[in-house]
């Protein structure tokens, strides 16, 4: 028994070490494999039909004091996009997608629309905004010769930019743990008077959707007659987040075209019949006589 005790004690010690072996391992530094803290939930709350106040003060890329109203009331809709210029990825992708849409549309910057890019990071300076603007003006290039005049890169105070964002329902929040902003990707279309008419979401925008959103915002001042006619056949679908055929209007149009086609066939027949019935018999009573 005396000789077996050390062996039993040894076995118990080994068992305890094996059971607690995981705890004996040196722990990893805190946060090394931890998930990053969740970003605050931010949303876009659509404010369709709302008209933004024109007196919100901002600063343009030349460092001049302006108001958001300076870019409204010029008979052209405005594409409003929020971003911040130290964003590590998403904001660049948003602006890249907007630049492609501007480059690919057959509408003309200046004559048909303007772009207003507002930074929601109060640390962004007009000089930084000017650099970002120059990048996209160069990217769009000859496709839109007047884009340099009609792509506006604006900055402002936290309170003023927040007021503008709240007016159009664009949510964003600063994440202390990462030093970045949480936000969504959205283009906001404004009528020439500053009324919110449409939101387009995501990073890429089909030229058809981008154009119809501008035509819709222009309310008769943008695009050709065909473009405005297409807007009666296509309606924005919130589920697919794109313009889709509007069946009811297409059916109405089909019925109207059918009536026109029937009229085109029947009216000449009716007129011919009327002429036949009213044509006088030139032979008169002699028509039945023969030699």
C-alpha positions in Angstrom: 0.0 0.0 0.0 2.9 2.3 0.8 4.5 1.7 -2.5 1.2 2.0 -4.5 0.4 5.5 -3.0 2.9 7.5 -5.0 1.8 5.7 -8.2 -1.9 6.5 -7.5 -1.0 10.1 -6.7 1.0 10.3 -9.9 -2.0 9.0 -11.9 -4.4 11.5 -10.3 -2.0 14.3 -11.0 -1.7 13.3 -14.7 -5.4 13.1 -15.0 -5.9 16.5 -13.5 -3.3 18.0 -15.8 -5.0 16.4 -18.9 -8.4 17.6 -17.8 -7.2 21.2 -17.2 -4.7 21.2 -20.0 -6.7 23.8 -22.0 -6.7 26.2 -19.1 -3.0 25.8 -18.6 -2.3 27.0 -22.2 -1.4 30.7 -22.5 -4.4 32.7 -23.5 -4.4 34.7 -26.7 -4.3 38.5 -26.5 -7.8 39.9 -26.0 -9.5 40.6 -29.3 -7.1 38.7 -31.5 -9.7 36.4 -32.9 -12.7 38.3 -31.5 -15.5 39.5 -33.8 -15.5 43.3 -34.3 -18.2 45.1 -32.4 -21.4 45.3 -34.4 -22.0 48.6 -36.2 -25.0 50.5 -35.2 -28.0 49.9 -37.4 -28.5 52.6 -39.9 -31.3 52.8 -42.4 -32.6 54.9 -45.2 -36.1 56.1 -44.4 -37.6 57.2 -47.7 -39.0 60.7 -47.7 -40.7 60.7 -51.1 -42.5 63.9 -51.7 -40.6 65.9 -49.0 -39.0 69.2 -50.1 -35.7 70.0 -48.5 -35.1 73.5 -47.0 -32.9 75.6 -49.3 -31.0 77.4 -46.5 -28.8 74.6 -45.2 -25.2 76.0 -45.2 -22.4 74.0 -46.7 -18.9 74.6 -48.2 -17.9 73.8 -51.8 -14.6 72.3 -53.0 -13.2 75.8 -53.5 -13.7 76.6 -49.9 -16.6 79.0 -50.6 -19.8 79.2 -48.4 -22.8 78.0 -50.2 -26.3 76.7 -49.4 -28.0 73.6 -50.7 -30.5 75.8 -52.4 -27.8 77.1 -54.7 -28.0 73.8 -56.6 -31.7 73.8 -56.9 -34.2 75.7 -58.9 -32.2 75.5 -62.1 -34.7 73.5 -64.2 -32.7 70.3 -63.7 -33.0 67.4 -61.2 -30.2 66.7 -58.8 -28.5 63.4 -57.8 -27.7 63.7 -54.1 -25.2 61.2 -52.7 -23.7 61.1 -49.2 -20.2 59.7 -48.5 -17.0 60.5 -46.6 -13.6 60.7 -48.0 -11.5 58.6 -45.5 -13.9 55.7 -46.0 -11.8 52.5 -46.6 -14.0 51.0 -49.2 -17.8 51.5 -49.5 -17.8 55.2 -50.3 -15.4 54.7 -53.2 -17.5 52.0 -54.6 -20.6 54.2 -54.3 -19.0 57.0 -56.1 -17.5 54.7 -58.7 -21.0 53.3 -59.5 -22.4 56.8 -59.7 -19.6 57.9 -62.1 -20.2 54.9 -64.3 -23.9 55.7 -64.5 -23.2 59.4 -65.3 -20.7 58.2 -68.0 -23.1 55.8 -69.6 -26.3 57.8 -69.7 -27.2 59.7 -72.8 -28.6 62.6 -70.7 -26.3 65.6 -70.4 -24.8 66.8 -67.2 -25.8 70.5 -66.8 -28.6 70.4 -69.3 -30.4 67.5 -67.7 -29.0 66.9 -64.2 -26.3 67.8 -61.6 -24.5 65.7 -59.0 -24.2 66.9 -55.4 -21.8 64.8 -53.3 -22.0 65.7 -49.6 -19.5 64.4 -47.0 -21.0 63.5 -43.6 -17.5 63.5 -41.9 -16.9 67.0 -40.5 -13.1 66.2 -40.6 -13.2 66.3 -44.5 -11.9 69.5 -45.8 -12.7 71.3 -49.1 -9.3 70.5 -50.4 -9.9 66.7 -49.9 -13.3 67.1 -51.5 -11.7 68.8 -54.5 -9.3 65.9 -54.9 -12.1 63.3 -54.9 -14.1 65.4 -57.3 -11.1 65.7 -59.7 -10.7 61.9 -59.7 -14.3 61.3 -60.9 -14.3 64.2 -63.3 -11.2 62.5 -64.9 -12.9 59.1 -64.8 -16.0 60.3 -66.6 -13.9 62.3 -69.1 -15.2 63.1 -72.5 -18.5 61.2 -72.0 -19.7 64.3 -70.1 -17.7 67.4 -71.2 -19.4 69.7 -68.7 -19.3 67.3 -65.6 -16.6 69.4 -63.9 -19.0 72.3 -63.6 -21.9 70.1 -62.5 -20.3 67.7 -60.1 -20.4 69.5 -56.7 -18.3 68.2 -53.8 -19.5 69.7 -50.6 -18.5 69.6 -46.9 -20.1 71.1 -43.8 -20.4 71.0 -40.1 -21.8 67.9 -38.3 -25.0 69.7 -37.4 -25.7 71.1 -40.9 -24.9 67.9 -42.8 -27.0 65.9 -40.3 -29.9 68.3 -40.9 -29.7 67.7 -44.6 -29.4 63.9 -44.2 -32.4 63.8 -41.9 -34.5 65.8 -44.4 -34.0 63.1 -47.0 -34.0 60.2 -44.5 -30.3 59.1 -44.9 -29.0 57.5 -41.8 -25.4 57.2 -40.7 -23.5 56.7 -37.5 -19.9 56.9 -36.3 -18.5 53.7 -34.8 -16.1 54.5 -32.0 -14.4 51.1 -32.0 -13.4 51.3 -35.6 -13.2 55.0 -36.2 -15.4 54.6 -39.3 -19.0 55.4 -40.2 -21.7 52.9 -40.8 -24.1 53.9 -43.6 -25.9 52.6 -46.7 -25.4 53.0 -50.4 -28.1 55.1 -52.0 -28.6 57.8 -54.6 -31.3 60.3 -53.8 -33.0 62.1 -56.7 -34.4 65.6 -56.2 -36.6 67.6 -58.5 -35.4 71.0 -59.6 -37.4 72.4 -56.6 -35.7 70.1 -54.2 -38.5 67.5 -53.7 -37.4 63.9 -53.1 -38.6 61.8 -56.0 -36.7 58.5 -56.0 -34.0 56.4 -54.2 -31.7 54.0 -56.1 -29.8 51.6 -53.9 -26.6 49.6 -54.3 -23.3 50.1 -56.0 -24.2 49.7 -59.7 -27.1 51.3 -61.5 -28.5 50.1 -64.8 -28.4 53.0 -67.3 -32.2 52.4 -67.8 -33.0 52.9 -64.1 -30.7 55.9 -63.7 -32.2 57.6 -66.7 -35.8 56.9 -65.8 -35.1 58.2 -62.2 -33.8 61.4 -63.7 -36.8 61.7 -66.1 -39.1 61.1 -63.2 -37.3 63.8 -61.1 -37.4 66.2 -64.0 -41.2 66.0 -64.3 -41.3 66.8 -68.0 -38.1 68.9 -68.2 -35.7 66.0 -68.8 -35.3 63.5 -71.7 -37.1 63.0 -75.0 -40.8 62.5 -75.6 -40.0 58.8 -75.9 -38.3 58.8 -72.4 -41.3 60.4 -70.8 -43.6 57.9 -72.6 -41.5 55.0 -71.3 -42.0 56.4 -67.8 -45.8 55.7 -68.2 -45.0 52.1 -69.1 -42.5 51.4 -66.3 -42.9 51.9 -62.6 -40.3 51.7 -59.8 -40.7 48.4 -58.0 -39.5 48.6 -54.4 -38.9 44.8 -54.2 -36.6 44.5 -57.2 -35.3 48.1 -56.6 -35.6 48.9 -60.3 -38.1 50.1 -62.9 -40.3 47.3 -64.1 -43.2 47.2 -66.7 -46.4 48.7 -65.3 -48.9 46.1 -66.5 -52.0 48.2 -65.9 -50.7 51.1 -68.0 -49.5 48.7 -70.7 -52.9 47.1 -70.9 -54.5 50.5 -71.2 -52.0 51.4 -73.9 -52.7 48.2 -75.7 -56.4 48.8 -75.6 -56.0 52.3 -77.0 -53.7 51.0 -79.8 -56.3 48.4 -80.7 -59.0 51.0 -80.9 -56.8 53.1 -83.1 -56.1 50.1 -85.4 -59.8 49.3 -85.6 -60.6 52.9 -86.4 -58.0 53.0 -89.1 -59.7 50.0 -90.8 -63.3 50.8 -90.2 -63.5 54.5 -90.9 -62.3 54.2 -94.5 -64.9 51.4 -95.1 -67.6 53.5 -93.5 -66.7 56.5 -95.7 -66.7 54.3 -98.9 -70.1 52.9 -98.0 -71.4 56.4 -97.5 -70.1 57.6 -100.8 -71.6 54.6 -102.6 -75.0 55.2 -101.1 -75.1 58.9 -101.9 -73.6 58.7 -105.4 -76.5 59.7 -107.9 -77.5 57.3 -110.7 -76.3 59.2 -113.8 -78.3 57.1 -116.2 -81.7 57.8 -114.6 -84.8 56.2 -116.1 -83.0 55.3 -119.3 -80.7 52.8 -117.4 -83.0 49.9 -118.2 -83.7 50.6 -121.9 -82.1 48.7 -124.7 -82.2 48.9 -128.5 
